Amino acid sequence: GQVYWTHDLFAAVWGSPMLIDGKLYLGDEDGDVVIIQEGKTKKVIGEINMGSSVYSTPVPANGVMYISNRNQLYALAEATQAKPAAAPK
């Protein structure tokens, strides 16, 4: 097949890429998770540093992306999905 694009993470990747809702998530040994728009042209949407190595595959469930690094588990929601906490009464 034809190669459309490549992306150098500058670190080892142990987990598999996860594609959900047109976004590709991939973590690396430096603790970075890159988010790339699905398509024939590479478009990096964002990159998040998780604080230590990401050895696992990100897992989506019920509007939340779960990502574990070497010693913590994070539950991340898109800003548009996150609801502000109610003000105390």
Buried (B, 14 or more C-beta within 10 A) or exposed (E): EEEEEEEEBEBEBEBEEBEEEEBBBBBBBBBBBBBBEEEEEEEEEEEBEBEBBBBBBBBBEEEBBBBBBEEEEBEBEEEEEEEEEEEEE
